[in-house]
Amino acid sequence: MINLIIGVILLTSALMVLIASIGMWRFKNLYARMHVVTKVSSLGILLLLIAVNLFFLDWVVLIKTAVIFGVLVFLSPVSAHVIAKVSRSQKETNEFNQPDPSNNPDDKNDLTQ
């Protein structure tokens, strides 16, 4: 019975990681991609660590997985914040990191003026 529960939790974890991967592919904005990675991946890893704890049923494994999850919960938002700050400081203009031609004041060949 415990193996069935572990299997369901592992499949749910794999589904969460798949959803995060699809979100990375579908979202065009850097900030939306960061949101998907930090939120959904954390849930997927948490479910994986719960399944590992249920499989081994050992205090050492529990402590190790608690440390892993603690580091993940702490570093995932911090790294996303640093990436967002760098992106904002570089004045990202669109999703493909190309300069927006309509905002170029030095363009002398603009026919709309």
C-alpha positions in Angstrom: 0.0 0.0 0.0 2.8 2.4 0.8 4.4 1.7 -2.5 1.2 2.7 -4.3 1.1 6.0 -2.3 4.8 6.6 -3.2 4.1 5.9 -6.8 1.1 8.4 -6.9 3.2 11.1 -5.2 6.1 10.5 -7.6 3.8 10.7 -10.6 2.3 13.9 -9.3 5.8 15.3 -8.8 6.7 14.4 -12.4 3.5 16.0 -13.6 4.4 19.2 -11.8 7.8 19.3 -13.4 6.2 18.7 -16.8 3.8 21.6 -16.2 6.8 23.8 -15.3 8.6 22.7 -18.5 5.5 23.5 -20.6 5.2 26.8 -18.9 8.8 27.7 -19.6 8.1 26.9 -23.3 4.8 28.7 -23.6 5.4 31.9 -21.7 7.3 34.6 -23.6 8.0 37.0 -20.8 11.0 36.5 -18.6 9.1 37.4 -15.4 6.3 34.8 -16.2 8.9 32.2 -16.8 10.6 32.9 -13.5 7.2 32.6 -11.8 6.6 29.2 -13.2 10.0 27.9 -12.4 10.1 29.2 -8.8 6.5 28.1 -7.9 5.7 24.9 -9.7 9.2 23.4 -9.5 9.3 23.9 -5.8 6.1 22.0 -5.4 7.4 19.2 -7.6 10.6 18.9 -5.6 8.6 19.0 -2.4 6.5 16.1 -3.5 9.6 14.2 -4.6 11.2 14.6 -1.2 8.0 13.5 0.5 8.0 10.3 -1.6 11.7 9.7 -0.7 10.9 10.1 3.0 8.0 7.7 2.7 10.2 5.2 0.9 13.2 5.2 3.3 11.4 6.0 6.6 14.7 7.1 8.3 15.6 10.1 10.4 18.8 10.7 8.5 16.9 10.9 5.2 14.3 13.1 6.8 16.9 15.6 8.0 18.7 15.6 4.6 15.6 16.2 2.6 14.5 18.9 5.0 17.8 20.7 4.5 17.5 20.2 0.7 14.0 21.7 0.7 15.0 24.5 3.0 17.8 25.5 0.7 15.5 25.2 -2.3 12.8 27.4 -0.7 15.4 30.0 0.3 17.5 30.1 -2.9 14.8 29.9 -5.5 13.1 33.3 -4.8 16.5 34.9 -4.1 17.9 33.8 -7.5 14.7 34.8 -9.3 14.9 38.2 -7.6 18.5 38.6 -8.7 17.7 37.6 -12.3 14.8 40.1 -12.3 17.0 42.9 -11.1 19.6 42.2 -13.7 17.0 42.0 -16.4 15.4 45.3 -15.3 18.8 47.0 -15.1 19.6 46.0 -18.6 16.3 47.6 -19.8 14.8 44.5 -21.3 12.4 45.8 -24.0 10.7 42.7 -25.3 10.6 38.9 -24.9 13.4 38.3 -27.4 15.8 40.7 -25.8 16.0 42.8 -28.9 15.8 46.6 -28.7 12.5 48.1 -29.6 12.9 50.1 -32.8 10.0 52.4 -32.0 11.8 53.8 -29.0 15.0 54.7 -30.8 15.4 58.6 -30.7 18.4 58.5 -33.0 16.5 56.9 -35.9 16.5 59.6 -38.7 14.7 57.3 -41.2 11.4 57.1 -39.3 8.6 57.9 -41.8 5.9 58.1 -39.1 7.0 61.6 -37.9 
